[in-house]
Amino acid sequence: MSFYFVDPETYNRYKDRVLELSHAVQINSQEHLPADKRQPCLSDQQIAEQLGIEEQVVREIRCVAERDKYPIDEFEAAIRFKDKACRDYAARGMSSVMDRYVKKSKK
């Protein structure tokens, strides 16, 4: 396993843009937003190409910046949400995430 370190100046210069372009900030077509508000998420490689820096630098910045931006309880809530969705799918063949859409369509 290798060790990688991005200097603080590089981190501070790119962190906001890396987060905006990554999956950390999800503004996309599934949210039924107007076309001018949609923003597809990019891979680390695509972000690196767009910003003109190495992919490994993007990955390091993204991982650290996500931890800086979101408190630990956000990650824990996401884990609980995903766990419940998976368990519901296993039990019913449908995720609980879809419940709100099914209820709306039956009205």
Stockholm file with secondary structure:
# STOCKHOLM 1.0

chainA/1-107         MSFYFVDPETYNRYKDRVLELSHAVQINSQEHLPADKRQPCLSDQQIAEQLGIEEQVVREIRCVAERDKYPIDEFEAAIRFKDKACRDYAARGMSSVMDRYVKKSKK
#=GR chainA/1-107 SS CCCCCCCHHHHHHHHHHHHHHSTTSCBSGGGCCCGGGCBCCCCHHHHHHHHTSCHHHHHHHHHHHHHHHSCHHHHHHHHHHHHHHHHHHHHHSSCGGGHHHHHHHHC
#=GC SS_cons         CCCCCCCHHHHHHHHHHHHHHSTTSCBSGGGCCCGGGCBCCCCHHHHHHHHTSCHHHHHHHHHHHHHHHSCHHHHHHHHHHHHHHHHHHHHHSSCGGGHHHHHHHHC
//
